[in-house]
């Protein structure tokens, strides 16, 4: 991975970790923007039947509910993944303790 940190002098482990964290944060930001755009497109296609200069009350209400449903679903999925990950980590730690004995 020398292309990430250049070949002129070695960077410290902290510098490399900082760079990796920034790359991860940038990737997460791009992914969130893409997801929001997909949700917006999907909800717009679902709720707006005749685009015009203004959205009527029914369309606005539909868009709001659509975005809320997606947000609620994403929260449930994220919480489920986090809980499952925590259970797996605990299970792996327990198994590691058993094999270490």
Backbone as CSV, one residue per row, in Angstrom:
resi,resn,N_x,N_y,N_z,CA_x,CA_y,CA_z,C_x,C_y,C_z
1,UNK,0.808,-1.191,0.000,0.000,0.000,0.000,0.850,1.254,0.000
2,UNK,2.021,1.160,-0.525,2.896,2.329,-0.525,2.329,3.466,-1.361
3,UNK,1.435,3.147,-2.291,0.837,4.200,-3.104,-0.020,5.134,-2.259
4,UNK,-0.531,4.648,-1.109,-1.345,5.491,-0.246,-0.518,6.473,0.562
5,UNK,0.666,6.059,0.954,1.468,6.884,1.833,2.733,7.393,1.168
6,UNK,2.916,7.070,-0.087,4.079,7.552,-0.825,5.323,6.764,-0.480
7,UNK,6.313,6.906,-1.301,7.546,6.159,-1.073,8.599,7.011,-0.377
8,UNK,8.347,8.298,-0.201,9.304,9.180,0.456,9.123,9.083,1.965
9,UNK,10.000,8.364,2.606,9.953,8.260,4.061,8.761,7.462,4.538
10,UNK,8.947,6.774,5.605,7.870,5.972,6.166,7.046,6.815,7.123
11,UNK,5.744,6.676,7.030,4.862,7.355,7.970,4.679,6.460,9.178
12,UNK,4.356,7.076,10.273,4.151,6.314,11.502,2.856,5.510,11.405
13,UNK,2.742,4.551,12.272,1.528,3.736,12.320,0.311,4.614,12.612
14,UNK,0.492,5.624,13.453,-0.610,6.536,13.784,-1.052,7.321,12.548
15,UNK,-0.093,7.761,11.729,-0.435,8.476,10.501,-1.195,7.567,9.538
16,UNK,-0.740,6.325,9.428,-1.415,5.374,8.542,-2.830,5.098,9.032
17,UNK,-2.980,4.900,10.341,-4.305,4.639,10.909,-5.215,5.846,10.713
18,UNK,-4.665,7.041,10.883,-5.444,8.257,10.666,-5.919,8.352,9.217
19,UNK,-5.030,8.016,8.288,-5.394,8.042,6.868,-6.479,7.019,6.565
20,UNK,-6.354,5.832,7.139,-7.363,4.794,6.930,-8.705,5.206,7.512
21,UNK,-8.689,5.826,8.691,-9.937,6.282,9.298,-10.600,7.347,8.440
22,UNK,-9.799,8.251,7.882,-10.363,9.284,7.002,-10.960,8.660,5.750
23,UNK,-10.269,7.671,5.182,-10.791,6.990,3.990,-12.101,6.279,4.314
24,UNK,-12.160,5.625,5.478,-13.395,4.941,5.880,-14.534,5.939,6.066
25,UNK,-14.237,7.064,6.697,-15.257,8.085,6.909,-15.740,8.657,5.575
26,UNK,-14.807,8.898,4.653,-15.178,9.400,3.324,-16.062,8.389,2.598
27,UNK,-15.687,7.107,2.685,-16.476,6.061,2.038,-17.872,5.999,2.647
28,UNK,-17.964,6.070,3.980,-19.264,6.029,4.647,-20.117,7.226,4.239
29,UNK,-19.500,8.389,4.093,-20.219,9.591,3.684,-20.776,9.430,2.264
30,UNK,-19.948,8.932,1.366,-20.393,8.721,-0.021,-21.523,7.693,-0.055
31,UNK,-21.369,6.616,0.700,-22.402,5.573,0.736,-23.718,6.137,1.270
32,UNK,-23.646,6.969,2.310,-24.855,7.573,2.870,-25.519,8.511,1.860
33,UNK,-24.715,9.287,1.142,-25.272,10.186,0.127,-25.950,9.394,-0.992
34,UNK,-25.303,8.314,-1.434,-25.889,7.488,-2.491,-27.190,6.845,-2.020
35,UNK,-27.202,6.368,-0.772,-28.404,5.754,-0.234,-29.526,6.782,-0.137
36,UNK,-29.221,7.972,0.355,-30.242,9.013,0.454,-30.787,9.355,-0.927
37,UNK,-29.915,9.404,-1.934,-30.363,9.708,-3.290,-31.281,8.606,-3.814
38,UNK,-30.939,7.350,-3.545,-31.789,6.239,-3.983,-33.155,6.295,-3.303
39,UNK,-33.153,6.595,-2.000,-34.424,6.706,-1.273,-35.255,7.841,-1.853
40,UNK,-34.618,8.973,-2.094,-35.326,10.131,-2.649,-35.912,9.794,-4.012
41,UNK,-35.113,9.161,-4.870,-35.605,8.784,-6.194,-36.781,7.823,-6.098
42,UNK,-36.639,6.813,-5.232,-37.697,5.806,-5.078,-38.975,6.449,-4.556
43,UNK,-38.860,7.278,-3.535,-40.035,7.926,-2.971,-40.664,8.908,-3.962
44,UNK,-39.839,9.632,-4.705,-40.365,10.564,-5.700,-41.156,9.804,-6.760
45,UNK,-40.574,8.710,-7.261,-41.272,7.907,-8.272,-42.590,7.348,-7.736
46,UNK,-42.599,6.979,-6.460,-43.784,6.403,-5.847,-44.860,7.449,-5.571
47,UNK,-44.447,8.642,-5.155,-45.394,9.630,-4.628,-45.800,10.734,-5.599
48,UNK,-44.963,11.060,-6.554,-45.243,12.201,-7.431,-45.668,11.675,-8.798
49,UNK,-46.954,11.816,-9.058,-47.490,11.285,-10.309,-47.398,12.281,-11.458
50,UNK,-47.453,13.560,-11.138,-47.394,14.589,-12.177,-46.525,15.745,-11.704
51,UNK,-45.237,15.688,-12.008,-44.338,16.764,-11.561,-44.779,18.118,-12.092
52,UNK,-44.653,19.099,-11.268,-45.006,20.462,-11.644,-44.145,21.441,-10.875
53,UNK,-44.616,22.674,-10.798,-43.851,23.704,-10.091,-43.874,23.483,-8.587
54,UNK,-44.963,22.911,-8.079,-45.107,22.689,-6.643,-45.683,21.306,-6.402
55,UNK,-45.349,20.765,-5.231,-45.949,19.503,-4.809,-47.220,19.804,-4.040
56,UNK,-48.267,18.997,-4.265,-49.490,19.226,-3.500,-49.372,18.531,-2.138
57,UNK,-50.354,18.744,-1.293,-50.317,18.239,0.082,-50.245,16.717,0.124
58,UNK,-50.941,16.049,-0.754,-50.926,14.583,-0.788,-49.535,14.070,-1.135
59,UNK,-48.899,14.693,-2.118,-47.547,14.288,-2.512,-46.539,14.546,-1.388
60,UNK,-46.647,15.700,-0.750,-45.749,16.023,0.363,-45.909,15.022,1.507
61,UNK,-47.151,14.698,1.824,-47.422,13.737,2.887,-46.866,12.353,2.517
62,UNK,-47.061,11.951,1.290,-46.556,10.663,0.816,-45.029,10.625,0.887
63,UNK,-44.378,11.685,0.425,-42.911,11.744,0.472,-42.398,11.663,1.907
64,UNK,-43.054,12.382,2.792,-42.650,12.368,4.193,-42.784,10.971,4.791
65,UNK,-43.934,10.334,4.568,-44.148,8.979,5.092,-43.170,7.990,4.479
66,UNK,-42.907,8.119,3.195,-41.991,7.222,2.497,-40.584,7.324,3.087
67,UNK,-40.087,8.543,3.248,-38.760,8.735,3.841,-38.717,8.212,5.281
68,UNK,-39.791,8.451,6.034,-39.846,7.967,7.421,-39.795,6.449,7.481
69,UNK,-40.519,5.785,6.581,-40.505,4.310,6.561,-39.116,3.794,6.256
70,UNK,-38.457,4.391,5.268,-37.092,3.974,4.941,-36.159,4.195,6.129
71,UNK,-36.275,5.333,6.788,-35.406,5.633,7.932,-35.661,4.644,9.068
72,UNK,-36.924,4.368,9.361,-37.255,3.410,10.412,-36.708,2.023,10.081
73,UNK,-36.876,1.616,8.840,-36.388,0.307,8.415,-34.877,0.233,8.521
74,UNK,-34.203,1.291,8.103,-32.739,1.309,8.173,-32.269,1.230,9.620
75,UNK,-32.962,1.911,10.527,-32.598,1.849,11.942,-32.765,0.442,12.496
76,UNK,-33.869,-0.217,12.152,-34.097,-1.582,12.618,-33.008,-2.507,12.080
77,UNK,-32.682,-2.370,10.809,-31.647,-3.209,10.202,-30.292,-2.951,10.873
78,UNK,-29.948,-1.691,11.078,-28.663,-1.356,11.703,-28.590,-1.901,13.124
79,UNK,-29.670,-1.783,13.881,-29.683,-2.299,15.249,-29.580,-3.821,15.256
80,UNK,-30.241,-4.468,14.319,-30.179,-5.923,14.227,-28.771,-6.384,13.885
81,UNK,-28.142,-5.710,12.949,-26.766,-6.067,12.565,-25.820,-5.856,13.746
82,UNK,-25.975,-4.742,14.450,-25.112,-4.459,15.602,-25.296,-5.512,16.690
83,UNK,-26.543,-5.888,16.961,-26.813,-6.900,17.989,-26.235,-8.246,17.579
84,UNK,-26.405,-8.607,16.335,-25.875,-9.877,15.842,-24.349,-9.875,15.905
85,UNK,-23.742,-8.771,15.527,-22.288,-8.658,15.581,-21.791,-8.792,17.017
86,UNK,-22.494,-8.166,17.950,-22.107,-8.249,19.357,-22.226,-9.686,19.860
87,UNK,-23.320,-10.365,19.492,-23.488,-11.767,19.907,-22.378,-12.636,19.344
88,UNK,-22.049,-12.431,18.079,-20.986,-13.223,17.464,-19.637,-12.952,18.109
89,UNK,-19.371,-11.694,18.444,-18.115,-11.351,19.107,-18.014,-12.012,20.471
90,UNK,-19.116,-11.984,21.230,-19.132,-12.620,22.547,-18.929,-14.131,22.418
91,UNK,-19.598,-14.720,21.436,-19.481,-16.162,21.215,-18.044,-16.526,20.849
92,UNK,-17.430,-15.727,19.982,-16.041,-15.986,19.580,-15.108,-15.847,20.762
93,UNK,-15.347,-14.858,21.622,-14.514,-14.657,22.802,-14.653,-15.827,23.772
94,UNK,-15.893,-16.315,23.933,-16.114,-17.464,24.808,-15.415,-18.708,24.265
95,UNK,-15.507,-18.933,22.969,-14.864,-20.084,22.355,-13.338,-19.974,22.448
96,UNK,-12.833,-18.760,22.327,-11.395,-18.549,22.442,-10.920,-18.868,23.862
97,UNK,-11.728,-18.486,24.867,-11.382,-18.793,26.255,-11.369,-20.307,26.479
98,UNK,-12.346,-21.007,25.886,-12.421,-22.462,26.039,-11.212,-23.146,25.424
99,UNK,-10.788,-22.690,24.262,-9.642,-23.317,23.606,-8.331,-22.946,24.263
100,UNK,-8.297,-21.822,24.969,-7.067,-21.390,25.643,-6.809,-22.194,26.912
101,UNK,-7.848,-22.826,27.446,-7.691,-23.600,28.695,-7.013,-24.894,28.470
